[in-house]
């Protein structure tokens, strides 16, 4: 049961990353994209029964990661560098937290 929940949370993280990237492409605002990424993940973490302080620290780290990622996306040109930043962000999301 725990294995399935962690896999679902893993998939949910990537879904939220894709949605926050889509919001970034529309609004070009890193703050709202980072909020869209971190708030639903913190709510799901609380629903899964994780400790409040752990969810708070984890969502702060994920918010910072998403904000820096979107900020970098605004600084690099479109094309290959844009997708490299997005790929590195996806790898960090996959192997961190």
C-alpha positions as a Markdown table, in Angstrom:
| # | Residue | x | y | z |
|---|---|---|---|---|
| 1 | Unk | 0.0 | 0.0 | 0.0 |
| 2 | Unk | 2.8 | 2.4 | 0.9 |
| 3 | Unk | 4.6 | 1.7 | -2.4 |
| 4 | Unk | 1.5 | 2.6 | -4.4 |
| 5 | Unk | 1.0 | 5.8 | -2.5 |
| 6 | Unk | 4.6 | 6.9 | -3.1 |
| 7 | Unk | 4.3 | 6.1 | -6.8 |
| 8 | Unk | 1.1 | 8.1 | -7.0 |
| 9 | Unk | 2.8 | 11.0 | -5.2 |
| 10 | Unk | 5.7 | 10.7 | -7.7 |
| 11 | Unk | 3.3 | 10.9 | -10.6 |
| 12 | Unk | 1.4 | 13.8 | -9.0 |
| 13 | Unk | 4.7 | 15.8 | -8.6 |
| 14 | Unk | 5.3 | 15.5 | -12.3 |
| 15 | Unk | 1.8 | 16.4 | -13.2 |
| 16 | Unk | 2.0 | 19.5 | -11.0 |
| 17 | Unk | 5.4 | 20.3 | -12.6 |
| 18 | Unk | 3.8 | 20.1 | -16.1 |
| 19 | Unk | 0.9 | 22.3 | -15.0 |
| 20 | Unk | 3.1 | 24.9 | -13.4 |
| 21 | Unk | 5.2 | 25.0 | -16.6 |
| 22 | Unk | 2.1 | 25.5 | -18.6 |
| 23 | Unk | 1.1 | 28.4 | -16.3 |
| 24 | Unk | 4.5 | 29.8 | -16.7 |
| 25 | Unk | 4.3 | 29.7 | -20.5 |
| 26 | Unk | 1.0 | 31.6 | -20.3 |
| 27 | Unk | 1.7 | 34.2 | -17.6 |
| 28 | Unk | 5.6 | 34.4 | -17.6 |
| 29 | Unk | 5.4 | 34.9 | -13.8 |
| 30 | Unk | 7.6 | 32.6 | -11.7 |
| 31 | Unk | 5.8 | 33.3 | -8.4 |
| 32 | Unk | 2.4 | 32.0 | -9.5 |
| 33 | Unk | 3.9 | 28.9 | -11.2 |
| 34 | Unk | 5.8 | 28.1 | -8.0 |
| 35 | Unk | 2.7 | 28.4 | -5.9 |
| 36 | Unk | 0.8 | 26.1 | -8.3 |
| 37 | Unk | 3.6 | 23.6 | -7.9 |
| 38 | Unk | 4.0 | 23.6 | -4.2 |
| 39 | Unk | 0.6 | 24.2 | -2.6 |
| 40 | Unk | -1.2 | 21.1 | -4.1 |
| 41 | Unk | 1.8 | 19.0 | -3.2 |
| 42 | Unk | 1.7 | 20.2 | 0.4 |
| 43 | Unk | -2.0 | 19.5 | 0.6 |
| 44 | Unk | -1.5 | 15.9 | -0.7 |
| 45 | Unk | 1.4 | 15.4 | 1.7 |
| 46 | Unk | -0.9 | 16.4 | 4.6 |
| 47 | Unk | -3.6 | 14.1 | 3.4 |
| 48 | Unk | -1.1 | 11.2 | 3.2 |
| 49 | Unk | -0.4 | 11.7 | 6.9 |
| 50 | Unk | 3.0 | 13.3 | 6.9 |
| 51 | Unk | 4.0 | 15.5 | 9.8 |
| 52 | Unk | 3.1 | 19.2 | 9.5 |
| 53 | Unk | 6.7 | 20.4 | 10.0 |
| 54 | Unk | 7.9 | 18.0 | 7.3 |
| 55 | Unk | 5.3 | 19.1 | 4.9 |
| 56 | Unk | 6.1 | 22.8 | 5.6 |
| 57 | Unk | 9.8 | 22.3 | 5.0 |
| 58 | Unk | 9.2 | 20.1 | 1.9 |
| 59 | Unk | 6.8 | 22.6 | 0.4 |
| 60 | Unk | 9.2 | 25.5 | 1.0 |
| 61 | Unk | 12.0 | 23.6 | -0.7 |
| 62 | Unk | 9.7 | 22.7 | -3.7 |
| 63 | Unk | 8.5 | 26.3 | -3.9 |
| 64 | Unk | 12.1 | 27.5 | -4.0 |
| 65 | Unk | 13.0 | 24.9 | -6.6 |
| 66 | Unk | 10.0 | 25.8 | -8.8 |
| 67 | Unk | 10.7 | 29.6 | -8.4 |
| 68 | Unk | 14.3 | 29.3 | -9.3 |
| 69 | Unk | 13.5 | 27.0 | -12.3 |
| 70 | Unk | 10.9 | 29.5 | -13.7 |
| 71 | Unk | 13.2 | 32.4 | -13.1 |
| 72 | Unk | 16.0 | 30.6 | -15.0 |
| 73 | Unk | 13.5 | 29.8 | -17.8 |
| 74 | Unk | 12.9 | 33.5 | -18.1 |
| 75 | Unk | 16.6 | 34.3 | -18.4 |
| 76 | Unk | 17.6 | 31.6 | -20.9 |
| 77 | Unk | 16.7 | 31.8 | -24.6 |
| 78 | Unk | 14.0 | 29.5 | -26.1 |
| 79 | Unk | 15.2 | 26.3 | -27.6 |
| 80 | Unk | 17.8 | 23.9 | -26.2 |
| 81 | Unk | 18.8 | 25.9 | -23.1 |
| 82 | Unk | 15.1 | 26.2 | -22.2 |
| 83 | Unk | 14.6 | 22.5 | -22.3 |
| 84 | Unk | 17.9 | 21.8 | -20.5 |
| 85 | Unk | 16.7 | 23.9 | -17.5 |
| 86 | Unk | 13.3 | 22.1 | -17.6 |
| 87 | Unk | 15.0 | 18.7 | -17.8 |
| 88 | Unk | 17.3 | 19.4 | -14.8 |
| 89 | Unk | 14.3 | 20.6 | -12.8 |
| 90 | Unk | 12.5 | 17.3 | -13.7 |
| 91 | Unk | 15.5 | 15.3 | -12.6 |
| 92 | Unk | 15.7 | 17.2 | -9.3 |
| 93 | Unk | 12.0 | 16.6 | -8.7 |
| 94 | Unk | 12.3 | 13.0 | -9.5 |
| 95 | Unk | 15.2 | 12.2 | -7.1 |
| 96 | Unk | 14.7 | 14.8 | -4.4 |
| 97 | Unk | 12.1 | 14.8 | -1.6 |
